[in-house]
Amino acid sequence: MTNEELANLPEGGLPEQFHRTALVLGSEGVERLANARVMIVGLGAVGGYALEALARSGIGEFRIVDFDYVQESNINRQLLATHETIGRSKADLASARIRAINPRARVETRKTLVNQRNVGELFEGAWSEKPDCVVDAIDTLGPKVALIAETLRRGVPIISSMGAALRVDSSAPRVGRLTEVTHCPLAAQLRKRLRRVGVNTDDVRCAYSSEPIRDALRSGDERFERVAPAAPLDAEQAQSPPGRPRNTLGSLPTIVGIFGLMIAHDVILKLSGFEG
């Protein structure tokens, strides 16, 4: 179908909100996205931007996974975090955001803290088939290893986010294989752990930055602090434990946004079958 034909589709054809996407990907590409199933694990800074772009692309079915709740410190970089959403479930906020963007989308939420014991359950449930892609936006090592290993074991494509903290060079983020990532302490540890469980790191596609960073932990940088996850507004309604306090590094909304959008871009092109 030509661009002119796409621009003049009759009423009842392609929804108007996807016309401009179809001018790039074609109507068949938009249809593939509408039939695609994507699981996003981690709805923080990178995951929130990825979710936003994937929802706007017309992905038809989402499974979103996050046990956490919004806290004030999230507002500097997370799309779902505002002063009005402090204390609310990120999974619930993400579900509402997707439906506000694309009411046709089907959304399932999992409010759980991913670990080695329950990671297989993420692939069970209402879906009759496995997801077409998994987006790994987890920021802690153990759950990240468990998710990547289980996803690849099931033969599902995955794209994973490496560390975006303490980066300022907006030209340095890129997408490639985990094996080739440099200047990223998270990637280095992840490679070691994945190889121990038999994962070929060439099979792990990821977003990363080639920008060298200072080791803030060892240098005693004051920007490095230890914080606890947020508690829900009603702690008695929490379905998962809040997790242990964890180290946090300073980050900019621009760099994490680039990471999330690059991940979404990679997913959109692959699932739409786009050939440039």
C-alpha positions in Angstrom: 0.0 0.0 0.0 1.4 3.4 -1.0 1.7 6.4 1.4 -1.1 8.1 -0.5 -3.4 5.1 -0.1 -2.6 4.9 3.6 -3.3 8.6 4.1 -6.8 8.2 2.5 -8.0 5.0 4.1 -11.8 5.1 4.5 -13.5 5.5 7.9 -13.5 2.2 9.7 -10.1 1.2 8.3 -6.9 1.9 10.1 -7.5 4.0 13.3 -6.5 7.6 12.7 -4.1 7.6 15.6 -1.9 5.1 13.7 -1.9 6.8 10.3 1.4 8.4 10.6 3.0 5.3 12.0 1.6 3.4 9.0 3.2 6.0 6.6 6.6 4.6 7.8 5.9 1.0 8.7 3.0 0.3 6.2 -0.4 -0.9 7.1 0.8 -4.5 7.4 3.5 -3.4 9.9 0.9 -1.6 12.0 -1.3 -4.7 11.9 1.6 -6.9 13.1 2.1 -4.5 16.1 -1.6 -4.7 16.9 -1.3 -8.5 17.0 1.9 -8.5 19.1 2.3 -9.4 22.7 5.0 -7.7 24.7 6.0 -8.2 28.3 7.7 -5.3 30.1 9.4 -6.1 33.4 10.3 -3.0 35.4 8.3 0.2 35.1 10.8 2.7 36.4 12.7 5.2 34.4 13.8 3.2 31.3 10.8 0.9 31.5 8.3 3.8 31.6 9.7 5.5 28.5 9.8 2.1 26.7 6.2 1.5 27.7 5.1 4.9 26.5 6.5 4.5 23.0 5.3 0.9 22.6 1.8 1.9 23.6 1.8 4.7 21.1 3.1 2.3 18.4 -0.1 0.3 18.8 1.2 -2.9 20.5 -2.0 -4.9 21.0 -1.3 -6.8 24.2 0.9 -6.0 27.2 1.9 -7.9 30.3 3.5 -5.5 32.7 5.4 -6.5 35.8 6.5 -4.3 38.7 6.0 -4.7 42.5 7.0 -1.1 43.3 5.2 2.1 44.3 6.0 5.7 43.2 8.1 7.8 45.6 9.1 11.4 45.3 12.6 10.6 44.3 11.2 9.0 41.1 9.8 12.3 39.8 13.1 13.5 38.2 13.1 10.7 35.6 10.1 8.5 35.6 7.1 9.2 33.4 4.6 7.6 35.7 5.8 9.6 38.7 4.2 12.9 39.7 3.3 14.4 43.0 -0.2 13.2 42.5 0.9 9.5 42.0 3.3 9.2 45.0 2.5 6.0 46.9 0.5 4.4 44.0 1.3 1.2 42.3 3.5 1.6 39.2 1.8 -1.4 37.6 -1.7 0.2 38.0 -0.4 3.5 36.7 1.2 1.9 33.7 -2.0 -0.1 32.9 -4.1 3.1 33.0 -1.5 4.9 30.9 -1.6 2.3 28.1 -5.4 2.3 28.0 -5.5 6.1 27.9 -3.2 6.0 24.8 -4.8 3.0 23.1 -8.1 1.8 24.5 -7.9 -1.2 22.1 -4.9 -2.5 23.9 -5.2 -5.5 26.3 -3.2 -5.1 29.5 -2.4 -7.6 32.2 -0.5 -6.5 35.4 1.7 -8.6 37.6 2.6 -6.9 40.9 5.4 -9.1 41.9 9.1 -9.0 42.8 10.8 -11.2 40.2 13.2 -13.9 41.5 14.5 -17.3 40.6 11.6 -19.1 42.2 8.7 -17.2 40.5 10.2 -16.0 37.1 8.6 -18.9 35.2 5.1 -17.8 36.4 5.5 -14.6 34.4 5.0 -16.6 31.2 1.9 -18.3 32.5 -1.7 -17.0 32.5 -4.2 -15.7 30.0 -1.9 -15.7 27.0 -2.4 -18.7 24.8 1.0 -18.2 23.2 4.4 -17.0 24.5 5.2 -13.3 24.2 6.7 -11.9 21.0 9.3 -10.0 23.0 10.3 -9.3 26.6 11.6 -5.9 27.7 13.9 -6.2 30.7 14.1 -2.9 32.5 15.0 -4.4 35.9 17.7 -2.5 37.8 18.9 -5.2 40.2 21.2 -8.0 39.3 19.6 -11.2 40.7 16.2 -10.7 39.2 17.7 -9.5 35.9 19.8 -12.7 35.6 16.7 -14.8 36.4 14.5 -13.1 33.8 17.0 -13.2 31.0 17.9 -16.8 31.6 14.3 -17.9 31.7 13.3 -15.8 28.7 16.0 -17.2 26.5 15.3 -20.8 27.8 11.8 -20.4 26.4 13.0 -19.2 23.1 11.6 -15.7 23.5 13.5 -12.6 22.2 14.5 -10.2 24.9 16.1 -6.7 25.0 17.7 -5.6 28.3 18.7 -2.3 29.7 22.1 -1.8 31.1 23.2 1.0 33.4 22.0 4.5 32.5 23.1 6.2 35.8 25.9 8.8 36.0 25.9 9.2 32.2 25.7 12.6 30.5 26.7 12.0 26.9 23.5 11.7 24.9 25.4 10.5 21.8 26.8 7.4 23.6 23.7 5.2 24.1 23.3 2.4 21.5 21.9 -1.1 21.1 24.0 -4.2 20.6 25.0 -7.5 22.1 25.8 -7.8 25.8 29.1 -9.4 24.9 30.4 -6.2 23.4 29.3 -3.8 26.1 32.2 -1.8 27.8 32.3 0.8 30.6 29.3 -0.7 32.4 29.7 -2.3 35.8 26.2 -3.8 35.6 26.9 -5.4 32.2 30.2 -6.9 33.5 28.5 -8.5 36.5 25.6 -9.6 34.4 27.8 -11.4 31.9 29.6 -13.3 34.7 26.3 -14.4 36.3 24.7 -15.4 33.0 27.7 -17.4 31.9 27.5 -19.3 35.2 24.0 -20.5 34.3 24.9 -21.4 30.7 23.6 -18.3 28.9 25.5 -17.2 25.8 25.8 -13.5 26.2 25.8 -13.0 22.4 22.1 -13.9 22.6 21.3 -11.0 24.9 20.4 -7.8 23.0 20.7 -4.7 25.2 20.7 -0.9 25.4 23.9 0.5 26.9 26.2 3.5 26.9 29.8 3.5 25.7 30.5 6.5 27.9 33.0 5.7 30.7 31.8 6.6 34.2 33.5 7.1 37.6 33.1 4.3 40.1 31.0 6.3 42.5 30.8 3.5 45.1 34.5 3.1 45.6 35.3 6.8 45.4 32.8 7.6 48.1 30.9 10.0 45.9 28.2 11.8 47.8 25.8 11.2 45.0 25.8 7.5 45.9 23.3 6.6 48.7 21.3 3.7 49.9 17.5 3.9 49.8 14.6 1.7 50.5 11.8 1.0 48.0 8.6 3.0 48.4 5.7 1.7 50.5 2.1 1.6 49.1 -0.5 4.1 50.3 -2.1 1.2 52.2 0.7 -1.2 53.2 -1.8 -3.9 54.1 -2.9 -4.1 50.4 0.7 -4.8 49.1 0.9 -8.0 47.2 4.7 -8.3 47.3 7.3 -7.4 49.9 9.0 -4.0 49.5 12.4 -5.6 48.9 15.7 -4.7 50.5 17.3 -1.2 50.5 19.5 -0.8 47.5 22.1 1.5 46.2 21.0 4.2 43.9 23.0 6.5 41.6 22.2 9.9 40.2 20.6 9.9 36.8 19.2 12.4 34.3 15.7 12.1 32.7 17.2 12.6 29.3 19.6 9.6 29.3 17.2 7.1 30.8 14.6 8.4 28.3 17.0 7.7 25.4 17.6 4.2 26.7 13.9 3.5 27.0 13.0 4.9 23.6 15.9 3.1 21.9 14.6 -0.2 23.4 11.1 0.5 22.2 12.4 1.5 18.7 14.2 -1.8 18.4 11.1 -3.7 19.4 8.8 -1.8 17.1 11.0 -2.3 14.0 11.4 -6.0 14.7 7.8 -6.8 15.5 6.5 -4.8 12.6 8.7 -6.6 10.2 10.2 -3.2 9.0 12.9 -3.5 6.4 14.6 -0.2 5.7 
